[in-house]
């Protein structure tokens, strides 16, 4: 059998580790806890949506689906899956 992904759109922003993008992510995902974890070799963004913990590394995309679900994708996976509309 062959399957095709159903067409749907998401709102998304690419995490680049800056304070400006951090503010944009908070605005995108709404009233859920967002924590920025800074370590010597890691700059991660930790999100706590209702479905559970979601982490993003610099370069990852944070997505909010039409249902409100929040998730992340690597840069490569995002490019392979979505196109700008």
SVG drawing of the C-alpha trace seen along z (x, -y; Angstrom):
<svg xmlns="http://www.w3.org/2000/svg" viewBox="-7 -40 38 42">
<polyline fill="none" stroke="black" stroke-width="0.4" points="0.0,0.0 1.1,-3.5 0.4,-6.4 0.5,-10.1 0.7,-12.7 -2.5,-14.6 -2.1,-18.3 -2.1,-20.4 -0.5,-23.5 1.4,-24.4 2.8,-27.6 6.6,-27.2 9.7,-29.1 13.3,-28.0 15.1,-28.1 18.4,-29.9 19.4,-30.3 18.8,-34.1 16.6,-36.0 14.6,-37.4 13.7,-33.9 13.0,-32.8 10.4,-35.5 8.9,-34.5 8.7,-30.8 6.9,-31.8 4.4,-33.8 4.0,-30.9 3.3,-28.1 1.1,-30.1 0.7,-29.7 2.9,-26.7 6.2,-26.6 9.3,-27.4 12.7,-27.0 16.0,-27.8 18.8,-25.5 22.3,-26.9 25.2,-24.5 28.8,-24.7 28.1,-22.7 24.3,-22.8 21.8,-25.5 18.4,-23.9 14.9,-25.1 12.7,-22.9 8.9,-23.2 6.3,-21.6 3.1,-21.4 0.2,-19.3 1.4,-16.2 4.8,-16.1 8.3,-17.5 9.5,-18.7 13.1,-19.8 14.7,-21.8 18.3,-22.3 19.6,-25.3 18.5,-24.8 15.4,-22.8 11.9,-24.0 9.2,-24.4 5.7,-23.7 2.2,-24.3 -0.3,-22.3 -3.9,-23.4 -5.0,-21.2 -2.6,-23.2 -0.2,-20.3 3.4,-21.5 6.3,-19.5 9.8,-19.9 11.6,-18.8 15.2,-18.9 16.1,-21.3 16.5,-18.5 13.2,-16.9 11.3,-20.2 12.7,-21.0 11.8,-17.6 8.3,-17.8 7.1,-21.4 7.2,-24.3 6.3,-27.9 2.8,-29.0"/>
</svg>
